[in-house]
Amino acid sequence: MERLLEFSHHDPHQFNSVLEIQRKWQRISQLCKQLLDPSISESGNTQSTRIELQDQLRMILQDVQQLNYRLIVFQNDANTNQAKAVRKEVRQLIAMICGLALALAIVFAYGLSRSITVPLQTLEEGVEKLGKGELSHRIALASGDELSHLAETFNLMATKLEQSQKDLYRLATLDGLTEVYNRREFNRWLRVEVEKSQRNTDQVSLIMVDIDHFKQLNDTFGHQAGDLALCEVAQLLQREVRPGDIVCRYGGEEFAVILPKTNSDDSVAIADRIRLAIAEETVILPSLQQVEMTASLGVSTFPADAQTKEHLIKQADQALYGAKTSGRNRVHQAQQNVLENKVVV
């Protein structure tokens, strides 16, 4: 009863019958006392007391039944509210789980996409650089999957292409026997240096070097000895010239040395140093025979002796011819040919 009274205070509208029952119950108690206590009851009032007691019992029974119905409804409402609260908590929990699962899925998808897209971008950049001619570029992938194997294949291909490019460059620019610049590169370098001289008013000199009696060396010791002599002279020229000077094989037993930013006097000094070095050089043949060599050299300077690249070559070649006709193993300048008034053919 106390519990019901507590509910009635919280919700008087729903539980006002509880107070009514309490009042009626108190009245019934009074009526019972009147009937049971002879000192209180009177003979004339006993009948009316019984009737009132019956009416009160009937009414309180109705109120109790009504209260029972309301209690059942209240219990159902409470269960419904509790169920709603539980469903709300479950929905919140489900939402949290779904949110966490979605976040994990996004993180996993991002990591998976990064593990694929980043290597693919690296491979794409490598292919692009390779297409631009950067053959030294290599791809570094440490994933250990198919993409890393593809990167290894790419690097192997790039290495082969780079080596092929180096081989092609050597074939296109270097003489196959002596490993110095070939005739085509000689023409290119001389054109470049003459154009620089024209822009900067610097002088550029050219030395033509021809091995003396080379045909006799080939006829006596064979072409293998002649090839060996050519290689020895090429190495000697590279040792004797300065950094920045350009050594080329002009053709046959003839070499050319381009001397950028060099005047006539300095070029003659360099040519004479080369001549002495060749004269002191001894070629040891496979048969252990020792062969001594000499060379004749012609020197010309731009723009003192010539005004074009072709004229510079012609002047140096004429000076070389003058050195040979004067007895070989000597250096002649282009100006010397003019002073000596020699006829050159």
Short mmCIF file of the C-alpha atoms (twelve columns), coordinates in Angstrom:
data_MODEL
# 
_entry.id   MODEL 
# 
loop_
_atom_site.group_PDB 
_atom_site.id 
_atom_site.type_symbol 
_atom_site.label_atom_id 
_atom_site.label_alt_id 
_atom_site.label_comp_id 
_atom_site.label_asym_id 
_atom_site.label_seq_id 
_atom_site.Cartn_x 
_atom_site.Cartn_y 
_atom_site.Cartn_z 
_atom_site.pdbx_PDB_model_num 
ATOM 1   C CA . MET A 1   0.000   0.000   0.000    1 
ATOM 2   C CA . GLU A 2   2.880   2.364   0.791    1 
ATOM 3   C CA . ARG A 3   4.396   1.652   -2.616   1 
ATOM 4   C CA . LEU A 4   1.051   2.528   -4.261   1 
ATOM 5   C CA . LEU A 5   0.802   5.715   -2.265   1 
ATOM 6   C CA . GLU A 6   4.270   6.658   -3.449   1 
ATOM 7   C CA . PHE A 7   3.167   6.238   -7.060   1 
ATOM 8   C CA . SER A 8   0.016   8.277   -6.353   1 
ATOM 9   C CA . HIS A 9   2.110   11.220  -5.164   1 
ATOM 10  C CA . HIS A 10  4.244   11.068  -8.339   1 
ATOM 11  C CA . ASP A 11  1.235   10.720  -10.653  1 
ATOM 12  C CA . PRO A 12  -2.045  11.756  -8.897   1 
ATOM 13  C CA . HIS A 13  -4.037  11.583  -12.119  1 
ATOM 14  C CA . GLN A 14  -3.191  7.934   -12.746  1 
ATOM 15  C CA . PHE A 15  -3.315  6.784   -9.142   1 
ATOM 16  C CA . ASN A 16  -6.044  8.981   -7.472   1 
ATOM 17  C CA . SER A 17  -8.048  5.829   -6.820   1 
ATOM 18  C CA . VAL A 18  -5.405  4.736   -4.342   1 
ATOM 19  C CA . LEU A 19  -6.266  7.653   -2.043   1 
ATOM 20  C CA . GLU A 20  -9.947  6.912   -2.503   1 
ATOM 21  C CA . ILE A 21  -9.414  3.290   -1.524   1 
ATOM 22  C CA . GLN A 22  -7.438  4.404   1.505    1 
ATOM 23  C CA . ARG A 23  -10.300 6.631   2.634    1 
ATOM 24  C CA . LYS A 24  -12.879 3.926   2.046    1 
ATOM 25  C CA . TRP A 25  -10.734 1.392   3.855    1 
ATOM 26  C CA . GLN A 26  -10.535 3.691   6.869    1 
ATOM 27  C CA . ARG A 27  -14.348 4.050   6.795    1 
ATOM 28  C CA . ILE A 28  -14.753 0.266   6.618    1 
ATOM 29  C CA . SER A 29  -12.479 -0.071  9.634    1 
ATOM 30  C CA . GLN A 30  -14.671 2.352   11.578   1 
ATOM 31  C CA . LEU A 31  -17.821 0.501   10.591   1 
ATOM 32  C CA . CYS A 32  -16.305 -2.828  11.621   1 
ATOM 33  C CA . LYS A 33  -15.414 -1.403  15.008   1 
ATOM 34  C CA . GLN A 34  -18.986 -0.164  15.450   1 
ATOM 35  C CA . LEU A 35  -20.370 -3.594  14.706   1 
ATOM 36  C CA . LEU A 36  -17.867 -5.458  16.869   1 
ATOM 37  C CA . ASP A 37  -17.882 -3.089  19.854   1 
ATOM 38  C CA . PRO A 38  -21.271 -3.218  21.648   1 
ATOM 39  C CA . SER A 39  -20.395 -0.162  23.639   1 
ATOM 40  C CA . ILE A 40  -20.057 1.926   20.492   1 
ATOM 41  C CA . SER A 41  -22.839 0.492   18.392   1 
ATOM 42  C CA . GLU A 42  -26.528 1.136   19.048   1 
ATOM 43  C CA . SER A 43  -29.328 -1.272  18.278   1 
ATOM 44  C CA . GLY A 44  -30.987 1.159   15.956   1 
ATOM 45  C CA . ASN A 45  -27.856 1.866   13.965   1 
ATOM 46  C CA . THR A 46  -26.615 -1.702  13.486   1 
ATOM 47  C CA . GLN A 47  -28.714 -2.323  10.415   1 
ATOM 48  C CA . SER A 48  -27.669 0.897   8.724    1 
ATOM 49  C CA . THR A 49  -24.039 0.247   9.623    1 
ATOM 50  C CA . ARG A 50  -24.211 -3.145  7.949    1 
ATOM 51  C CA . ILE A 51  -25.757 -1.656  4.843    1 
ATOM 52  C CA . GLU A 52  -23.124 1.073   4.699    1 
ATOM 53  C CA . LEU A 53  -20.404 -1.528  5.283    1 
ATOM 54  C CA . GLN A 54  -21.721 -3.606  2.394    1 
ATOM 55  C CA . ASP A 55  -21.829 -0.511  0.163    1 
ATOM 56  C CA . GLN A 56  -18.305 0.456   1.168    1 
ATOM 57  C CA . LEU A 57  -17.028 -3.065  0.511    1 
ATOM 58  C CA . ARG A 58  -18.726 -3.105  -2.897   1 
ATOM 59  C CA . MET A 59  -17.253 0.268   -3.835   1 
ATOM 60  C CA . ILE A 60  -13.780 -0.533  -2.535   1 
ATOM 61  C CA . LEU A 61  -13.866 -3.793  -4.526   1 
ATOM 62  C CA . GLN A 62  -14.689 -1.809  -7.652   1 
ATOM 63  C CA . ASP A 63  -11.884 0.656   -6.878   1 
ATOM 64  C CA . VAL A 64  -9.423  -2.196  -6.316   1 
ATOM 65  C CA . GLN A 65  -10.395 -3.804  -9.627   1 
ATOM 66  C CA . GLN A 66  -9.997  -0.457  -11.382  1 
ATOM 67  C CA . LEU A 67  -6.636  0.027   -9.663   1 
ATOM 68  C CA . ASN A 68  -5.587  -3.445  -10.761  1 
ATOM 69  C CA . TYR A 69  -6.378  -2.582  -14.368  1 
ATOM 70  C CA . ARG A 70  -4.398  0.630   -14.058  1 
ATOM 71  C CA . LEU A 71  -1.483  -1.255  -12.499  1 
ATOM 72  C CA . ILE A 72  -1.505  -3.666  -15.414  1 
ATOM 73  C CA . VAL A 73  -1.526  -0.749  -17.875  1 
ATOM 74  C CA . PHE A 74  1.215   0.974   -15.892  1 
ATOM 75  C CA . GLN A 75  3.311   -2.186  -15.910  1 
ATOM 76  C CA . ASN A 76  2.826   -2.518  -19.640  1 
ATOM 77  C CA . ASP A 77  3.799   1.146   -20.126  1 
ATOM 78  C CA . ALA A 78  6.846   0.665   -17.930  1 
ATOM 79  C CA . ASN A 79  7.846   -2.441  -19.848  1 
ATOM 80  C CA . THR A 80  7.318   -0.569  -23.088  1 
ATOM 81  C CA . ASN A 81  9.437   2.348   -21.926  1 
ATOM 82  C CA . GLN A 82  12.106  -0.019  -20.701  1 
ATOM 83  C CA . ALA A 83  11.986  -1.891  -23.985  1 
ATOM 84  C CA . LYS A 84  12.274  1.412   -25.849  1 
ATOM 85  C CA . ALA A 85  15.260  2.372   -23.726  1 
ATOM 86  C CA . VAL A 86  16.871  -1.020  -24.361  1 
ATOM 87  C CA . ARG A 87  16.174  -0.728  -28.102  1 
ATOM 88  C CA . LYS A 88  17.672  2.763   -28.081  1 
ATOM 89  C CA . GLU A 89  20.823  1.492   -26.360  1 
ATOM 90  C CA . VAL A 90  21.017  -1.435  -28.783  1 
ATOM 91  C CA . ARG A 91  20.618  0.926   -31.743  1 
ATOM 92  C CA . GLN A 92  23.345  3.163   -30.358  1 
ATOM 93  C CA . LEU A 93  25.603  0.159   -29.864  1 
ATOM 94  C CA . ILE A 94  24.857  -1.067  -33.388  1 
ATOM 95  C CA . ALA A 95  25.582  2.422   -34.744  1 
ATOM 96  C CA . MET A 96  28.876  2.501   -32.862  1 
ATOM 97  C CA . ILE A 97  29.830  -0.947  -34.146  1 
ATOM 98  C CA . CYS A 98  28.865  0.016   -37.708  1 
ATOM 99  C CA . GLY A 99  30.840  3.267   -37.420  1 
ATOM 100 C CA . LEU A 100 33.873  1.412   -36.107  1 
ATOM 101 C CA . ALA A 101 33.563  -1.202  -38.851  1 
ATOM 102 C CA . LEU A 102 33.239  1.548   -41.469  1 
ATOM 103 C CA . ALA A 103 36.306  3.356   -40.074  1 
ATOM 104 C CA . LEU A 104 38.295  0.110   -40.108  1 
ATOM 105 C CA . ALA A 105 37.129  -0.582  -43.657  1 
ATOM 106 C CA . ILE A 106 38.184  2.906   -44.760  1 
ATOM 107 C CA . VAL A 107 41.603  2.536   -43.100  1 
ATOM 108 C CA . PHE A 108 42.065  -0.911  -44.620  1 
ATOM 109 C CA . ALA A 109 40.950  0.297   -48.059  1 
ATOM 110 C CA . TYR A 110 43.276  3.305   -47.840  1 
ATOM 111 C CA . GLY A 111 46.194  1.123   -46.821  1 
ATOM 112 C CA . LEU A 112 45.404  -1.339  -49.600  1 
ATOM 113 C CA . SER A 113 45.085  1.440   -52.163  1 
ATOM 114 C CA . ARG A 114 48.345  2.998   -50.989  1 
ATOM 115 C CA . SER A 115 50.101  -0.355  -51.231  1 
ATOM 116 C CA . ILE A 116 48.982  -0.570  -54.864  1 
ATOM 117 C CA . THR A 117 48.799  3.006   -56.128  1 
ATOM 118 C CA . VAL A 118 52.151  4.182   -54.696  1 
ATOM 119 C CA . PRO A 119 54.184  1.395   -56.388  1 
ATOM 120 C CA . LEU A 120 52.202  1.935   -59.590  1 
ATOM 121 C CA . GLN A 121 52.958  5.662   -59.476  1 
ATOM 122 C CA . THR A 122 56.638  4.858   -58.872  1 
ATOM 123 C CA . LEU A 123 56.626  2.515   -61.861  1 
ATOM 124 C CA . GLU A 124 54.841  5.140   -63.972  1 
ATOM 125 C CA . GLU A 125 57.423  7.787   -63.024  1 
ATOM 126 C CA . GLY A 126 60.217  5.358   -63.854  1 
ATOM 127 C CA . VAL A 127 58.764  4.593   -67.274  1 
ATOM 128 C CA . GLU A 128 58.293  8.331   -67.911  1 
ATOM 129 C CA . LYS A 129 61.912  9.099   -67.003  1 
ATOM 130 C CA . LEU A 130 63.086  6.189   -69.118  1 
ATOM 131 C CA . GLY A 131 61.067  7.583   -72.006  1 
ATOM 132 C CA . LYS A 132 62.811  10.941  -71.524  1 
ATOM 133 C CA . GLY A 133 66.200  9.266   -71.829  1 
ATOM 134 C CA . GLU A 134 67.128  9.076   -68.118  1 
ATOM 135 C CA . LEU A 135 68.489  5.559   -68.438  1 
ATOM 136 C CA . SER A 136 70.366  5.769   -65.135  1 
ATOM 137 C CA . HIS A 137 67.090  5.988   -63.193  1 
ATOM 138 C CA . ARG A 138 66.228  2.910   -61.108  1 
ATOM 139 C CA . ILE A 139 63.044  1.956   -59.237  1 
ATOM 140 C CA . ALA A 140 63.368  0.964   -55.571  1 
ATOM 141 C CA . LEU A 141 60.428  -1.159  -54.300  1 
ATOM 142 C CA . ALA A 142 60.760  -3.390  -51.238  1 
ATOM 143 C CA . SER A 143 57.219  -4.767  -51.126  1 
ATOM 144 C CA . GLY A 144 58.244  -8.286  -52.109  1 
ATOM 145 C CA . ASP A 145 55.191  -8.829  -54.354  1 
ATOM 146 C CA . GLU A 146 54.552  -8.906  -58.086  1 
ATOM 147 C CA . LEU A 147 55.088  -5.150  -58.329  1 
ATOM 148 C CA . SER A 148 58.599  -5.458  -56.884  1 
ATOM 149 C CA . HIS A 149 59.361  -8.184  -59.433  1 
ATOM 150 C CA . LEU A 150 58.078  -5.830  -62.123  1 
ATOM 151 C CA . ALA A 151 60.381  -3.121  -60.760  1 
ATOM 152 C CA . GLU A 152 63.337  -5.531  -60.898  1 
ATOM 153 C CA . THR A 153 62.478  -6.336  -64.501  1 
ATOM 154 C CA . PHE A 154 62.252  -2.616  -65.256  1 
ATOM 155 C CA . ASN A 155 65.652  -1.971  -63.641  1 
ATOM 156 C CA . LEU A 156 67.211  -4.836  -65.590  1 
ATOM 157 C CA . MET A 157 65.765  -3.444  -68.811  1 
ATOM 158 C CA . ALA A 158 67.016  0.056   -67.937  1 
ATOM 159 C CA . THR A 159 70.499  -1.332  -67.203  1 
ATOM 160 C CA . LYS A 160 70.602  -3.099  -70.563  1 
ATOM 161 C CA . LEU A 161 69.358  0.025   -72.352  1 
ATOM 162 C CA . GLU A 162 71.937  2.157   -70.561  1 
ATOM 163 C CA . GLN A 163 74.713  -0.247  -71.521  1 
ATOM 164 C CA . SER A 164 73.425  -0.373  -75.090  1 
ATOM 165 C CA . GLN A 165 73.405  3.432   -75.191  1 
ATOM 166 C CA . LYS A 166 77.002  3.512   -73.929  1 
ATOM 167 C CA . ASP A 167 77.999  0.959   -76.553  1 
ATOM 168 C CA . LEU A 168 76.261  2.942   -79.272  1 
ATOM 169 C CA . TYR A 169 77.919  6.129   -78.049  1 
ATOM 170 C CA . ARG A 170 81.324  4.471   -78.180  1 
ATOM 171 C CA . LEU A 171 80.644  3.139   -81.654  1 
ATOM 172 C CA . ALA A 172 79.391  6.519   -82.836  1 
ATOM 173 C CA . THR A 173 82.092  8.691   -81.279  1 
ATOM 174 C CA . LEU A 174 85.227  6.618   -80.663  1 
ATOM 175 C CA . ASP A 175 87.645  4.959   -83.027  1 
ATOM 176 C CA . GLY A 176 87.245  1.212   -82.637  1 
ATOM 177 C CA . LEU A 177 90.994  0.518   -82.567  1 
ATOM 178 C CA . THR A 178 92.600  3.380   -80.674  1 
ATOM 179 C CA . GLU A 179 89.654  4.399   -78.388  1 
ATOM 180 C CA . VAL A 180 90.105  8.112   -79.169  1 
ATOM 181 C CA . TYR A 181 87.534  10.287  -80.955  1 
ATOM 182 C CA . ASN A 182 86.828  9.303   -84.562  1 
ATOM 183 C CA . ARG A 183 86.786  11.487  -87.665  1 
ATOM 184 C CA . ARG A 184 83.123  12.464  -87.291  1 
ATOM 185 C CA . GLU A 185 83.669  13.631  -83.705  1 
ATOM 186 C CA . PHE A 186 86.793  15.496  -84.824  1 
ATOM 187 C CA . ASN A 187 84.726  17.540  -87.269  1 
ATOM 188 C CA . ARG A 188 82.087  18.245  -84.620  1 
ATOM 189 C CA . TRP A 189 84.551  19.267  -81.904  1 
ATOM 190 C CA . LEU A 190 86.549  21.470  -84.264  1 
ATOM 191 C CA . ARG A 191 83.367  23.247  -85.381  1 
ATOM 192 C CA . VAL A 192 82.367  23.808  -81.727  1 
ATOM 193 C CA . GLU A 193 85.768  25.214  -80.761  1 
ATOM 194 C CA . VAL A 194 85.995  27.469  -83.822  1 
ATOM 195 C CA . GLU A 195 82.528  28.870  -83.055  1 
ATOM 196 C CA . LYS A 196 83.617  29.503  -79.455  1 
ATOM 197 C CA . SER A 197 86.722  31.250  -80.729  1 
ATOM 198 C CA . GLN A 198 84.618  33.483  -82.961  1 
ATOM 199 C CA . ARG A 199 82.345  34.462  -80.054  1 
ATOM 200 C CA . ASN A 200 85.036  34.923  -77.384  1 
ATOM 201 C CA . THR A 201 87.936  36.113  -79.601  1 
ATOM 202 C CA . ASP A 202 90.035  33.242  -78.212  1 
ATOM 203 C CA . GLN A 203 92.475  31.381  -80.442  1 
ATOM 204 C CA . VAL A 204 92.211  27.697  -81.178  1 
ATOM 205 C CA . SER A 205 95.012  25.586  -82.655  1 
ATOM 206 C CA . LEU A 206 95.124  22.306  -84.514  1 
ATOM 207 C CA . ILE A 207 97.964  19.751  -84.606  1 
ATOM 208 C CA . MET A 208 98.054  17.072  -87.309  1 
ATOM 209 C CA . VAL A 209 100.251 14.078  -86.364  1 
ATOM 210 C CA . ASP A 210 101.442 11.494  -88.874  1 
ATOM 211 C CA . ILE A 211 103.590 8.432   -87.985  1 
ATOM 212 C CA . ASP A 212 106.716 8.300   -90.126  1 
ATOM 213 C CA . HIS A 213 107.322 5.262   -92.384  1 
ATOM 214 C CA . PHE A 214 104.155 3.579   -91.168  1 
ATOM 215 C CA . LYS A 215 103.704 1.602   -94.419  1 
ATOM 216 C CA . GLN A 216 107.186 0.208   -94.022  1 
ATOM 217 C CA . LEU A 217 106.367 -0.835  -90.434  1 
ATOM 218 C CA . ASN A 218 103.253 -2.692  -91.651  1 
ATOM 219 C CA . ASP A 219 105.121 -4.348  -94.519  1 
ATOM 220 C CA . THR A 220 108.010 -5.419  -92.255  1 
ATOM 221 C CA . PHE A 221 106.241 -6.539  -89.080  1 
ATOM 222 C CA . GLY A 222 102.646 -7.042  -90.227  1 
ATOM 223 C CA . HIS A 223 99.394  -5.203  -89.691  1 
ATOM 224 C CA . GLN A 224 99.169  -6.397  -86.084  1 
ATOM 225 C CA . ALA A 225 102.361 -4.455  -85.340  1 
ATOM 226 C CA . GLY A 226 100.900 -1.445  -87.156  1 
ATOM 227 C CA . ASP A 227 97.717  -1.598  -85.038  1 
ATOM 228 C CA . LEU A 228 99.796  -1.853  -81.885  1 
ATOM 229 C CA . ALA A 229 101.828 1.201   -82.932  1 
ATOM 230 C CA . LEU A 230 98.646  3.200   -83.560  1 
ATOM 231 C CA . CYS A 231 97.298  2.324   -80.098  1 
ATOM 232 C CA . GLU A 232 100.604 3.297   -78.460  1 
ATOM 233 C CA . VAL A 233 100.619 6.682   -80.207  1 
ATOM 234 C CA . ALA A 234 96.965  7.307   -79.263  1 
ATOM 235 C CA . GLN A 235 97.690  6.611   -75.578  1 
ATOM 236 C CA . LEU A 236 100.808 8.758   -75.705  1 
ATOM 237 C CA . LEU A 237 98.878  11.694  -77.189  1 
ATOM 238 C CA . GLN A 238 96.288  11.472  -74.411  1 
ATOM 239 C CA . ARG A 239 99.038  11.518  -71.796  1 
ATOM 240 C CA . GLU A 240 100.935 14.460  -73.299  1 
ATOM 241 C CA . VAL A 241 98.080  16.876  -73.980  1 
ATOM 242 C CA . ARG A 242 96.438  19.109  -71.388  1 
ATOM 243 C CA . PRO A 243 93.019  18.597  -69.793  1 
ATOM 244 C CA . GLY A 244 90.464  19.975  -72.236  1 
ATOM 245 C CA . ASP A 245 92.545  19.199  -75.340  1 
ATOM 246 C CA . ILE A 246 90.839  16.823  -77.772  1 
ATOM 247 C CA . VAL A 247 92.647  13.835  -79.346  1 
ATOM 248 C CA . CYS A 248 91.133  12.274  -82.485  1 
ATOM 249 C CA . ARG A 249 92.103  9.722   -85.106  1 
ATOM 250 C CA . TYR A 250 91.910  11.538  -88.419  1 
ATOM 251 C CA . GLY A 251 92.453  8.499   -90.621  1 
ATOM 252 C CA . GLY A 252 95.033  5.784   -91.321  1 
ATOM 253 C CA . GLU A 253 98.212  6.584   -89.359  1 
ATOM 254 C CA . GLU A 254 97.208  10.237  -88.918  1 
ATOM 255 C CA . PHE A 255 95.920  11.837  -85.693  1 
ATOM 256 C CA . ALA A 256 94.559  15.305  -84.923  1 
ATOM 257 C CA . VAL A 257 94.772  17.248  -81.642  1 
ATOM 258 C CA . ILE A 258 92.451  20.228  -81.061  1 
ATOM 259 C CA . LEU A 259 93.889  22.811  -78.629  1 
ATOM 260 C CA . PRO A 260 91.208  25.253  -77.363  1 
ATOM 261 C CA . LYS A 261 92.351  28.716  -76.214  1 
ATOM 262 C CA . THR A 262 95.884  28.136  -77.510  1 
ATOM 263 C CA . ASN A 263 98.023  30.532  -79.599  1 
ATOM 264 C CA . SER A 264 100.649 29.623  -82.193  1 
ATOM 265 C CA . ASP A 265 103.671 29.593  -79.869  1 
ATOM 266 C CA . ASP A 266 102.007 27.391  -77.237  1 
ATOM 267 C CA . SER A 267 100.679 24.984  -79.834  1 
ATOM 268 C CA . VAL A 268 104.162 24.583  -81.345  1 
ATOM 269 C CA . ALA A 269 105.583 23.882  -77.885  1 
ATOM 270 C CA . ILE A 270 102.957 21.201  -77.270  1 
ATOM 271 C CA . ALA A 271 103.547 19.685  -80.718  1 
ATOM 272 C CA . ASP A 272 107.288 19.496  -80.131  1 
ATOM 273 C CA . ARG A 273 106.715 17.823  -76.760  1 
ATOM 274 C CA . ILE A 274 104.550 15.221  -78.482  1 
ATOM 275 C CA . ARG A 275 107.185 14.665  -81.177  1 
ATOM 276 C CA . LEU A 276 109.910 14.029  -78.580  1 
ATOM 277 C CA . ALA A 277 107.663 11.652  -76.605  1 
ATOM 278 C CA . ILE A 278 106.919 9.578   -79.724  1 
ATOM 279 C CA . ALA A 279 110.594 9.434   -80.615  1 
ATOM 280 C CA . GLU A 280 111.392 8.136   -77.151  1 
ATOM 281 C CA . GLU A 281 108.603 5.570   -77.243  1 
ATOM 282 C CA . THR A 282 109.429 1.947   -78.046  1 
ATOM 283 C CA . VAL A 283 106.769 -0.421  -79.290  1 
ATOM 284 C CA . ILE A 284 107.233 -4.003  -78.082  1 
ATOM 285 C CA . LEU A 285 105.731 -6.461  -80.542  1 
ATOM 286 C CA . PRO A 286 104.200 -9.833  -79.550  1 
ATOM 287 C CA . SER A 287 107.448 -11.392 -80.849  1 
ATOM 288 C CA . LEU A 288 109.246 -9.239  -78.222  1 
ATOM 289 C CA . GLN A 289 110.878 -7.220  -80.995  1 
ATOM 290 C CA . GLN A 290 111.305 -3.523  -80.194  1 
ATOM 291 C CA . VAL A 291 110.311 -0.967  -82.794  1 
ATOM 292 C CA . GLU A 292 111.192 2.731   -82.573  1 
ATOM 293 C CA . MET A 293 108.972 5.347   -84.165  1 
ATOM 294 C CA . THR A 294 109.012 9.008   -85.131  1 
ATOM 295 C CA . ALA A 295 106.254 11.365  -86.258  1 
ATOM 296 C CA . SER A 296 105.872 14.534  -88.300  1 
ATOM 297 C CA . LEU A 297 103.542 17.267  -87.055  1 
ATOM 298 C CA . GLY A 298 101.845 20.275  -88.672  1 
ATOM 299 C CA . VAL A 299 100.343 23.145  -86.660  1 
ATOM 300 C CA . SER A 300 97.843  25.876  -87.612  1 
ATOM 301 C CA . THR A 301 95.979  28.427  -85.502  1 
ATOM 302 C CA . PHE A 302 92.594  30.115  -85.872  1 
ATOM 303 C CA . PRO A 303 92.183  32.947  -86.743  1 
ATOM 304 C CA . ALA A 304 95.868  33.742  -87.335  1 
ATOM 305 C CA . ASP A 305 96.312  31.134  -90.084  1 
ATOM 306 C CA . ALA A 306 92.758  30.505  -91.255  1 
ATOM 307 C CA . GLN A 307 89.291  32.070  -91.200  1 
ATOM 308 C CA . THR A 308 87.181  28.872  -91.362  1 
ATOM 309 C CA . LYS A 309 87.272  25.383  -89.935  1 
ATOM 310 C CA . GLU A 310 87.988  23.830  -93.334  1 
ATOM 311 C CA . HIS A 311 90.801  26.294  -93.999  1 
ATOM 312 C CA . LEU A 312 92.309  25.529  -90.571  1 
ATOM 313 C CA . ILE A 313 92.430  21.799  -91.416  1 
ATOM 314 C CA . LYS A 314 93.976  22.529  -94.799  1 
ATOM 315 C CA . GLN A 315 96.653  24.758  -93.274  1 
ATOM 316 C CA . ALA A 316 97.583  22.154  -90.642  1 
ATOM 317 C CA . ASP A 317 97.695  19.437  -93.300  1 
ATOM 318 C CA . GLN A 318 99.955  21.547  -95.515  1 
ATOM 319 C CA . ALA A 319 102.237 22.218  -92.542  1 
ATOM 320 C CA . LEU A 320 102.363 18.443  -91.897  1 
ATOM 321 C CA . TYR A 321 103.325 17.848  -95.518  1 
ATOM 322 C CA . GLY A 322 106.046 20.467  -95.128  1 
ATOM 323 C CA . ALA A 323 107.412 18.621  -92.071  1 
ATOM 324 C CA . LYS A 324 107.549 15.350  -94.009  1 
ATOM 325 C CA . THR A 325 109.218 16.845  -97.072  1 
ATOM 326 C CA . SER A 326 111.774 18.564  -94.815  1 
ATOM 327 C CA . GLY A 327 113.045 15.247  -93.441  1 
ATOM 328 C CA . ARG A 328 110.325 13.991  -91.028  1 
ATOM 329 C CA . ASN A 329 110.464 13.849  -87.201  1 
ATOM 330 C CA . ARG A 330 109.843 17.573  -86.955  1 
ATOM 331 C CA . VAL A 331 107.152 20.231  -86.359  1 
ATOM 332 C CA . HIS A 332 106.062 22.755  -88.992  1 
ATOM 333 C CA . GLN A 333 103.742 25.732  -88.620  1 
ATOM 334 C CA . ALA A 334 101.348 26.966  -91.276  1 
ATOM 335 C CA . GLN A 335 103.200 30.315  -91.265  1 
ATOM 336 C CA . GLN A 336 106.441 28.451  -91.970  1 
ATOM 337 C CA . ASN A 337 105.042 27.211  -95.260  1 
ATOM 338 C CA . VAL A 338 104.316 30.786  -96.351  1 
ATOM 339 C CA . LEU A 339 107.736 32.054  -95.288  1 
ATOM 340 C CA . GLU A 340 109.573 29.202  -97.013  1 
ATOM 341 C CA . ASN A 341 107.320 29.634  -100.087 1 
ATOM 342 C CA . LYS A 342 106.895 25.848  -100.448 1 
ATOM 343 C CA . VAL A 343 104.555 24.374  -102.994 1 
ATOM 344 C CA . VAL A 344 102.187 21.965  -101.258 1 
ATOM 345 C CA . VAL A 345 100.139 19.373  -103.156 1 
# 
